[in-house]
Amino acid sequence: MIRATIKRRDDGRIERFGVEGHALFDESGKDIVCAGVSAVTVGTVNAVEALTGLELKTRMKHGLLQVEVPAVSDAKTEEKVQLLLEAMTVMLQSIEQSYGAYIKLQDPNKK
């Protein structure tokens, strides 16, 4: 099972997220749930860094991705970062809705 966790500040902004585990939907190389979650989360890190210039603090190894969002002083950049992170949560929710036996998302703002 993949466990994805979103941690938010008191104002609701995402301050970090993590993904750990394996879906075990199919054998390695054919697991569409793992591939989807990896594409969404790693793609989000890449998008944030490429589109905002902000370097996220990341830790990644087999079956684990931990990301911390550093403080951003520029309001416009912060808005872009948060929009990309919120888009990621929507994509993870979509995967969970279709493959809930293989991924669980913990997010205080989850509907």
ZAVEX-646058 format. One record per residue: residue in one letter; x, y, z of N, C-alpha, C in turn. Coordinates in steps of 0.02 Angstrom, whole numbers, plus 50000, padded with zeros to 5 digits. Atoms other than C-alpha are relative to their C-alpha. Layout:
N
+------+-------+-------+-------+-------+-------+-------+-------+-------+-------+
: vonu :  n_xx :  n_yy :  n_zz : ca_xx : ca_yy : ca_zz :  c_xx :  c_yy :  c_zz :
+------+-------+-------+-------+-------+-------+-------+-------+-------+-------+
:    a :     X :     Y :     Z :     X :     Y :     Z :     X :     Y :     Z :
...
+------+-------+-------+-------+-------+-------+-------+-------+-------+-------+
This chain:
111
+------+-------+-------+-------+-------+-------+-------+-------+-------+-------+
: vonu :  n_xx :  n_yy :  n_zz : ca_xx : ca_yy : ca_zz :  c_xx :  c_yy :  c_zz :
+------+-------+-------+-------+-------+-------+-------+-------+-------+-------+
:    m : 50042 : 49941 : 50000 : 50000 : 50000 : 50000 : 50044 : 50062 : 50000 :
:    i : 49967 : 49935 : 50000 : 50058 : 50176 : 49960 : 49964 : 50045 : 50050 :
:    r : 50027 : 49952 : 49953 : 50034 : 50303 : 50098 : 50027 : 50069 : 49981 :
:    a : 49981 : 49931 : 50018 : 50035 : 50485 : 50043 : 49973 : 50046 : 50055 :
:    t : 50019 : 49957 : 49944 : 50031 : 50618 : 50178 : 50015 : 50072 : 49981 :
:    i : 49993 : 49928 : 50011 : 50004 : 50805 : 50158 : 50000 : 50034 : 50068 :
:    k : 49997 : 49962 : 49938 : 50056 : 50918 : 50302 : 49990 : 50073 : 49983 :
:    r : 50017 : 49931 : 50014 : 49984 : 51093 : 50308 : 50015 : 50045 : 50060 :
:    r : 49992 : 49949 : 49948 : 50020 : 51252 : 50404 : 49930 : 50017 : 50027 :
:    d : 50064 : 49980 : 49970 : 49884 : 51328 : 50513 : 49955 : 50037 : 49950 :
:    d : 50039 : 49963 : 50049 : 49831 : 51437 : 50366 : 49978 : 49957 : 49940 :
:    g : 50022 : 50046 : 50052 : 49803 : 51283 : 50256 : 50050 : 49989 : 49944 :
:    r : 49950 : 50009 : 50052 : 49956 : 51303 : 50146 : 50041 : 49936 : 50013 :
:    i : 49960 : 50062 : 49994 : 50055 : 51144 : 50111 : 50072 : 50018 : 50017 :
:    e : 49931 : 49988 : 49980 : 50221 : 51142 : 50202 : 50046 : 49941 : 49985 :
:    r : 49960 : 50059 : 50020 : 50277 : 50964 : 50160 : 49952 : 49944 : 49980 :
:    f : 50038 : 50059 : 50016 : 50219 : 50801 : 50089 : 50047 : 49941 : 49994 :
:    g : 49960 : 50060 : 50005 : 50278 : 50622 : 50086 : 49959 : 49944 : 49969 :
:    v : 50030 : 50060 : 50030 : 50243 : 50462 : 49992 : 50046 : 49942 : 50017 :
:    e : 49958 : 50058 : 49984 : 50301 : 50291 : 50050 : 49961 : 49936 : 49987 :
:    g : 50029 : 50066 : 50011 : 50271 : 50110 : 50011 : 49993 : 49984 : 49926 :
:    h : 50011 : 50024 : 50068 : 50224 : 50012 : 49857 : 49927 : 49977 : 49994 :
:    a : 50071 : 50016 : 50010 : 50051 : 49986 : 49784 : 49989 : 49924 : 49997 :
:    l : 50008 : 50072 : 50011 : 50077 : 49803 : 49738 : 49938 : 49984 : 49958 :
:    f : 50055 : 50011 : 50046 : 49941 : 49823 : 49607 : 50018 : 49948 : 49947 :
:    d : 49975 : 50046 : 50050 : 50048 : 49725 : 49484 : 50075 : 49992 : 50012 :
:    e : 49929 : 50010 : 49991 : 50227 : 49665 : 49466 : 50039 : 50063 : 49981 :
:    s : 49957 : 49942 : 50013 : 50369 : 49791 : 49461 : 50008 : 50011 : 49924 :
:    g : 49996 : 49984 : 50071 : 50374 : 49879 : 49293 : 49932 : 50001 : 49966 :
:    k : 50068 : 50001 : 50027 : 50188 : 49850 : 49264 : 49949 : 50030 : 50047 :
:    d : 50044 : 49974 : 49948 : 50116 : 49932 : 49419 : 49978 : 50071 : 49983 :
:    i : 50023 : 49934 : 50022 : 50011 : 50076 : 49352 : 49985 : 50047 : 50058 :
:    v : 50013 : 49957 : 49942 : 49967 : 50139 : 49526 : 50065 : 50031 : 50024 :
:    c : 49935 : 49972 : 49981 : 50149 : 50158 : 49577 : 50025 : 50049 : 49948 :
:    a : 49977 : 49956 : 50053 : 50190 : 50234 : 49409 : 49962 : 50066 : 50001 :
:    g : 50041 : 49939 : 49997 : 50046 : 50358 : 49423 : 50019 : 50044 : 50058 :
:    v : 49983 : 49961 : 49941 : 50089 : 50412 : 49599 : 50070 : 50030 : 49992 :
:    s : 49932 : 49974 : 50010 : 50273 : 50429 : 49555 : 50000 : 50057 : 49949 :
:    a : 50003 : 49948 : 50051 : 50234 : 50530 : 49399 : 49970 : 50065 : 50028 :
:    v : 50033 : 49942 : 49971 : 50118 : 50647 : 49495 : 50046 : 50036 : 50051 :
:    t : 49961 : 49968 : 49946 : 50233 : 50677 : 49645 : 50067 : 50026 : 49976 :
:    v : 49935 : 49978 : 50025 : 50402 : 50684 : 49559 : 49989 : 50055 : 49947 :
:    g : 50016 : 49948 : 50049 : 50323 : 50784 : 49417 : 49984 : 50066 : 50034 :
:    t : 50016 : 49938 : 49963 : 50257 : 50909 : 49544 : 50064 : 50033 : 50026 :
:    v : 49936 : 49973 : 49977 : 50430 : 50930 : 49622 : 50036 : 50034 : 49941 :
:    n : 49967 : 49973 : 50058 : 50503 : 50957 : 49449 : 49966 : 50064 : 49975 :
:    a : 50037 : 49942 : 50023 : 50365 : 51079 : 49400 : 50011 : 50060 : 50046 :
:    v : 49988 : 49945 : 49953 : 50384 : 51183 : 49558 : 50069 : 50030 : 49989 :
:    e : 49932 : 49974 : 50007 : 50571 : 51197 : 49535 : 50010 : 50034 : 49932 :
:    a : 49991 : 49972 : 50067 : 50563 : 51231 : 49347 : 49960 : 50064 : 49990 :
:    l : 50044 : 49943 : 50014 : 50419 : 51355 : 49350 : 50005 : 50057 : 50051 :
:    t : 49996 : 49947 : 49949 : 50456 : 51451 : 49510 : 50072 : 50016 : 50019 :
:    g : 49930 : 49989 : 49980 : 50645 : 51435 : 49533 : 50014 : 49981 : 50072 :
:    l : 49992 : 50020 : 49930 : 50616 : 51373 : 49711 : 50027 : 49930 : 50003 :
:    e : 49973 : 50067 : 49991 : 50722 : 51226 : 49763 : 49968 : 49968 : 50062 :
:    l : 50032 : 50036 : 49945 : 50622 : 51104 : 49869 : 50051 : 49955 : 50034 :
:    k : 49957 : 50046 : 49963 : 50706 : 51002 : 50004 : 49971 : 49930 : 49992 :
:    t : 50027 : 50067 : 50015 : 50686 : 50822 : 49947 : 50046 : 49945 : 50025 :
:    r : 49965 : 50062 : 49983 : 50735 : 50650 : 50005 : 49964 : 49945 : 49961 :
:    m : 50031 : 50051 : 50041 : 50706 : 50508 : 49885 : 50044 : 49937 : 49999 :
:    k : 49969 : 50065 : 50009 : 50748 : 50324 : 49885 : 49945 : 49952 : 49981 :
:    h : 50048 : 50049 : 50024 : 50661 : 50166 : 49830 : 49940 : 49997 : 50048 :
:    g : 50061 : 50004 : 49960 : 50481 : 50176 : 49892 : 49989 : 50058 : 50047 :
:    l : 50006 : 49944 : 49954 : 50502 : 50344 : 49978 : 50015 : 50066 : 49965 :
:    l : 49987 : 49931 : 50021 : 50487 : 50528 : 49933 : 49975 : 50045 : 50056 :
:    q : 50018 : 49951 : 49949 : 50489 : 50664 : 50066 : 50019 : 50069 : 49973 :
:    v : 49989 : 49934 : 50028 : 50473 : 50846 : 50015 : 49979 : 50053 : 50051 :
:    e : 50014 : 49944 : 49956 : 50483 : 51003 : 50120 : 50003 : 50064 : 49959 :
:    v : 50003 : 49937 : 50036 : 50433 : 51173 : 50053 : 50032 : 50054 : 50043 :
:    p : 49968 : 49948 : 49960 : 50552 : 51309 : 50113 : 49957 : 50064 : 50001 :
:    a : 50036 : 49936 : 49995 : 50488 : 51480 : 50166 : 50012 : 50040 : 49936 :
:    v : 49996 : 49959 : 50061 : 50450 : 51592 : 50017 : 49980 : 50071 : 50019 :
:    s : 50016 : 49931 : 49982 : 50458 : 51780 : 50040 : 49958 : 50036 : 49948 :
:    d : 50037 : 49968 : 50054 : 50384 : 51826 : 49871 : 49930 : 49970 : 49995 :
:    a : 50069 : 50024 : 49999 : 50193 : 51814 : 49876 : 49979 : 49968 : 49934 :
:    k : 50019 : 50028 : 50065 : 50177 : 51781 : 49689 : 50029 : 49929 : 49991 :
:    t : 49968 : 50066 : 50004 : 50300 : 51636 : 49697 : 49965 : 49951 : 50046 :
:    e : 50036 : 50043 : 49952 : 50213 : 51566 : 49851 : 49934 : 49977 : 49971 :
:    e : 50064 : 50017 : 50031 : 50047 : 51571 : 49759 : 50009 : 49946 : 49946 :
:    k : 49987 : 50050 : 50053 : 50120 : 51474 : 49611 : 50018 : 49933 : 50030 :
:    v : 49979 : 50062 : 49967 : 50201 : 51346 : 49725 : 49939 : 49964 : 50028 :
:    q : 50058 : 50030 : 49968 : 50040 : 51317 : 49821 : 49950 : 49974 : 49948 :
:    l : 50045 : 50024 : 50053 : 49937 : 51302 : 49661 : 50024 : 49933 : 49972 :
:    l : 49972 : 50063 : 50025 : 50053 : 51167 : 49595 : 49992 : 49944 : 50051 :
:    l : 50007 : 50051 : 49947 : 50049 : 51075 : 49762 : 49927 : 49979 : 50008 :
:    e : 50071 : 50017 : 49995 : 49859 : 51084 : 49771 : 49978 : 49958 : 49940 :
:    a : 50015 : 50041 : 50059 : 49849 : 51016 : 49593 : 50023 : 49929 : 50012 :
:    m : 49975 : 50067 : 49985 : 49955 : 50870 : 49651 : 49952 : 49963 : 50046 :
:    t : 50046 : 50034 : 49954 : 49833 : 50834 : 49794 : 49937 : 49977 : 49963 :
:    v : 50059 : 50020 : 50039 : 49687 : 50831 : 49672 : 50016 : 49938 : 49958 :
:    m : 49981 : 50059 : 50040 : 49781 : 50708 : 49560 : 50006 : 49938 : 50044 :
:    l : 49994 : 50057 : 49955 : 49822 : 50596 : 49709 : 49931 : 49977 : 50024 :
:    q : 50068 : 50019 : 49981 : 49639 : 50601 : 49764 : 49966 : 49961 : 49943 :
:    s : 50029 : 50035 : 50058 : 49589 : 50547 : 49588 : 50026 : 49929 : 49996 :
:    i : 49971 : 50068 : 50000 : 49708 : 50399 : 49596 : 49969 : 49960 : 50057 :
:    e : 50029 : 50035 : 49942 : 49642 : 50355 : 49769 : 49927 : 49980 : 49987 :
:    q : 50070 : 50016 : 50015 : 49461 : 50361 : 49708 : 49995 : 49938 : 49956 :
:    s : 50002 : 50057 : 50046 : 49501 : 50234 : 49572 : 50034 : 49938 : 50028 :
:    y : 49958 : 50056 : 49976 : 49628 : 50126 : 49665 : 50009 : 50003 : 50076 :
:    g : 49997 : 49991 : 49928 : 49587 : 50151 : 49849 : 50027 : 49941 : 50039 :
:    a : 49971 : 50058 : 49966 : 49642 : 49975 : 49894 : 50076 : 50001 : 49999 :
:    y : 49927 : 49999 : 50010 : 49820 : 50022 : 49842 : 50033 : 50065 : 50022 :
:    i : 49972 : 49936 : 49979 : 49841 : 50202 : 49899 : 49952 : 50034 : 50049 :
:    k : 50038 : 49961 : 49951 : 49783 : 50303 : 50050 : 50032 : 50069 : 50005 :
:    l : 49977 : 49931 : 49995 : 49797 : 50492 : 50054 : 49975 : 50029 : 50065 :
:    q : 50017 : 49965 : 49939 : 49801 : 50583 : 50220 : 50013 : 50075 : 49988 :
:    d : 49995 : 49928 : 50011 : 49765 : 50768 : 50200 : 49945 : 50033 : 50041 :
:    p : 50050 : 49967 : 49958 : 49680 : 50880 : 50327 : 49945 : 50036 : 49959 :
:    n : 50049 : 49965 : 50042 : 49589 : 50971 : 50184 : 49962 : 49955 : 49953 :
:    k : 50032 : 50048 : 50046 : 49532 : 50812 : 50095 : 49925 : 50000 : 50009 :
:    k : 50074 : 50001 : 50000 : 49349 : 50812 : 50047 : 49974 : 49933 : 49981 :
+------+-------+-------+-------+-------+-------+-------+-------+-------+-------+
